[in-house]
């Protein structure tokens, strides 16, 4: 076999390999971006649902929204987020005999930091300087 034929075959094989690799890497990145967007949507929905479970703003519809948003996270959230969410849920459940505002805020902080970490936002966070609190409107329903 002549050198020119071998070179042509190697060039063709290399071209196909590079094209396939480029296609695969592009699809991989597109999938990562799509998952990140889905996570952000689910996390945004969860945080939005907090408004329906706080103080005088708590309503049965708000409780259902929170439950729905929490359950949806099982599909997409990291293990760290799911563990933090479950701990938070146990603290705020109606059957908790000794709810604590301090424990609530600690668990909320762990949940929010886990979410920020899962989204890649927590790289520069200083957990000692961050605090999270849920606020209600204070309006009588």
Sine and cosine of phi, psi and omega as CSV:
sin_phi,cos_phi,sin_psi,cos_psi,sin_omega,cos_omega
0.00,0.00,0.68,-0.74,-0.06,-1.00
-0.99,0.17,0.37,-0.93,0.00,-1.00
-0.86,0.51,-0.62,0.79,-0.05,-1.00
-0.92,0.39,-0.57,0.82,0.03,-1.00
-0.94,0.34,-0.69,0.73,0.03,-1.00
-0.88,0.47,-0.68,0.73,0.02,-1.00
-0.89,0.45,-0.65,0.76,0.01,-1.00
-0.91,0.41,-0.67,0.74,0.03,-1.00
-0.90,0.43,-0.72,0.69,0.02,-1.00
-0.88,0.48,-0.64,0.77,0.02,-1.00
-0.90,0.44,-0.69,0.73,0.01,-1.00
-0.90,0.43,-0.72,0.69,0.00,-1.00
-0.89,0.45,-0.69,0.73,0.01,-1.00
-0.89,0.45,-0.67,0.74,0.01,-1.00
-0.88,0.47,-0.69,0.72,0.00,-1.00
-0.91,0.41,-0.69,0.72,0.01,-1.00
-0.88,0.48,-0.73,0.69,0.00,-1.00
-0.90,0.45,-0.66,0.75,0.02,-1.00
-0.90,0.44,-0.69,0.73,0.01,-1.00
-0.91,0.42,-0.68,0.73,0.01,-1.00
-0.90,0.44,-0.69,0.72,0.03,-1.00
-0.88,0.47,-0.70,0.72,0.03,-1.00
-0.87,0.49,-0.73,0.68,-0.03,-1.00
-0.89,0.46,-0.72,0.70,0.00,-1.00
-0.90,0.43,-0.62,0.78,0.04,-1.00
-0.90,0.44,-0.72,0.69,0.03,-1.00
-0.89,0.45,-0.62,0.79,0.03,-1.00
-0.88,0.47,-0.72,0.70,0.01,-1.00
-0.91,0.41,-0.66,0.75,0.04,-1.00
-0.87,0.49,-0.65,0.76,0.01,-1.00
-0.91,0.42,-0.68,0.73,0.04,-1.00
-0.86,0.50,-0.69,0.72,0.02,-1.00
-0.89,0.45,-0.67,0.74,0.01,-1.00
-0.89,0.45,-0.69,0.72,0.02,-1.00
-0.90,0.43,-0.66,0.75,0.02,-1.00
-0.88,0.47,-0.67,0.75,0.04,-1.00
-0.90,0.44,-0.66,0.75,0.03,-1.00
-0.90,0.44,-0.68,0.73,0.04,-1.00
-0.86,0.51,-0.73,0.69,-0.01,-1.00
-0.86,0.51,-0.68,0.74,0.03,-1.00
-0.89,0.46,-0.71,0.70,0.00,-1.00
-0.91,0.41,-0.67,0.74,0.02,-1.00
-0.92,0.40,-0.63,0.77,0.04,-1.00
-0.89,0.46,-0.66,0.76,0.03,-1.00
-0.91,0.42,-0.66,0.75,0.03,-1.00
-0.88,0.47,-0.77,0.64,-0.03,-1.00
-0.89,0.45,-0.62,0.78,0.07,-1.00
-0.89,0.47,-0.58,0.81,-0.02,-1.00
-0.93,0.36,-0.35,0.94,0.02,-1.00
-0.84,0.54,-0.55,0.83,-0.04,-1.00
-0.89,0.46,-0.43,0.90,-0.03,-1.00
-1.00,0.02,0.04,1.00,-0.02,-1.00
-0.82,-0.57,0.19,0.98,-0.11,-0.99
-0.96,-0.30,0.78,-0.63,0.16,-0.99
0.72,0.69,-0.74,-0.67,-0.04,-1.00
-0.95,0.30,-0.20,0.98,0.05,-1.00
-1.00,0.09,-0.11,0.99,-0.02,-1.00
-0.92,0.38,0.78,-0.63,0.01,-1.00
-0.69,-0.73,0.32,-0.95,0.10,-1.00
-0.85,0.52,-0.61,0.79,0.05,-1.00
-0.91,0.42,-0.64,0.77,0.04,-1.00
-0.90,0.44,-0.64,0.77,0.04,-1.00
-0.89,0.45,-0.67,0.75,0.02,-1.00
-0.91,0.41,-0.66,0.75,0.02,-1.00
-0.88,0.48,-0.69,0.72,0.03,-1.00
-0.88,0.48,-0.71,0.70,0.00,-1.00
-0.88,0.47,-0.70,0.72,0.00,-1.00
-0.89,0.46,-0.74,0.68,-0.01,-1.00
-0.90,0.44,-0.65,0.76,0.02,-1.00
-0.90,0.44,-0.71,0.70,-0.03,-1.00
-0.91,0.42,-0.59,0.81,0.01,-1.00
-0.90,0.44,-0.45,0.89,-0.02,-1.00
-0.92,0.40,-0.36,0.93,0.01,-1.00
-0.85,0.52,-0.41,0.91,-0.02,-1.00
-0.99,0.17,-0.47,0.88,-0.26,-0.97
-0.73,-0.69,-0.34,0.94,-0.09,-1.00
-0.97,0.24,0.41,-0.91,0.05,-1.00
-0.95,0.31,0.28,-0.96,0.03,-1.00
-0.86,0.50,-0.64,0.77,0.02,-1.00
-0.86,0.51,-0.67,0.74,0.02,-1.00
-0.92,0.39,-0.70,0.71,-0.03,-1.00
-0.89,0.46,-0.65,0.76,0.04,-1.00
-0.91,0.41,-0.69,0.72,0.02,-1.00
-0.91,0.41,-0.63,0.78,0.02,-1.00
-0.90,0.43,-0.68,0.73,0.00,-1.00
-0.90,0.44,-0.65,0.76,0.04,-1.00
-0.89,0.45,-0.68,0.73,0.03,-1.00
-0.89,0.46,-0.69,0.72,0.01,-1.00
-0.87,0.49,-0.66,0.75,0.01,-1.00
-0.90,0.43,-0.56,0.83,0.01,-1.00
-0.95,0.32,-0.63,0.77,-0.11,-0.99
-1.00,-0.03,-0.09,1.00,-0.04,-1.00
-0.89,0.46,0.51,-0.86,-0.04,-1.00
-0.90,0.44,-0.45,0.89,-0.03,-1.00
-0.99,0.12,0.03,1.00,0.04,-1.00
-0.94,0.34,0.89,-0.45,-0.07,-1.00
-0.95,0.32,-0.40,0.91,-0.04,-1.00
-0.69,-0.72,0.95,0.31,0.04,-1.00
-0.92,0.39,0.55,-0.83,-0.04,-1.00
-0.75,-0.66,0.79,-0.61,0.04,-1.00
-0.89,0.46,-0.64,0.77,0.00,-1.00
-0.90,0.44,-0.73,0.68,0.01,-1.00
-0.91,0.41,-0.62,0.78,0.07,-1.00
-0.83,0.57,-0.76,0.65,-0.05,-1.00
-0.93,0.37,-0.58,0.81,0.05,-1.00
-0.90,0.44,-0.71,0.70,-0.02,-1.00
-0.94,0.34,-0.58,0.81,0.09,-1.00
-0.89,0.46,-0.68,0.73,0.02,-1.00
-0.88,0.48,-0.70,0.72,0.03,-1.00
-0.88,0.48,-0.66,0.75,0.01,-1.00
-0.90,0.43,-0.74,0.67,-0.03,-1.00
-0.90,0.43,-0.64,0.77,0.04,-1.00
-0.92,0.39,-0.60,0.80,0.05,-1.00
-0.91,0.43,-0.66,0.75,0.05,-1.00
-0.89,0.45,-0.74,0.67,0.01,-1.00
-0.87,0.49,-0.63,0.77,0.03,-1.00
-0.91,0.42,-0.69,0.73,-0.01,-1.00
-0.90,0.44,-0.52,0.86,0.03,-1.00
-1.00,0.07,-0.05,1.00,0.00,-1.00
0.98,0.19,0.36,0.93,-0.04,-1.00
-0.99,-0.15,-0.17,0.99,-0.17,-0.98
-1.00,-0.08,0.13,0.99,-0.08,-1.00
-0.84,0.54,-0.58,0.81,-0.04,-1.00
-0.96,-0.28,0.10,1.00,0.00,-1.00
-0.93,0.37,0.65,-0.76,0.17,-0.99
-0.94,-0.33,0.98,-0.19,-0.08,-1.00
-0.82,0.57,-0.45,0.89,0.01,-1.00
-0.94,0.35,-0.47,0.88,-0.05,-1.00
-0.99,-0.10,-0.19,0.98,-0.03,-1.00
-0.99,-0.13,0.65,-0.76,0.16,-0.99
-0.64,-0.77,0.49,-0.87,-0.01,-1.00
-0.78,-0.63,0.68,-0.73,0.03,-1.00
-0.66,-0.75,0.53,-0.85,0.08,-1.00
-0.99,-0.11,0.69,-0.73,-0.03,-1.00
-0.88,-0.47,0.61,-0.80,0.13,-0.99
-0.93,-0.37,0.29,-0.96,-0.09,-1.00
-0.93,0.36,-0.47,0.88,-0.06,-1.00
0.99,0.12,-0.02,1.00,0.01,-1.00
-0.97,0.22,0.63,-0.77,0.07,-1.00
-0.96,0.28,0.73,-0.68,-0.02,-1.00
-1.00,0.02,0.00,0.00,0.00,0.00
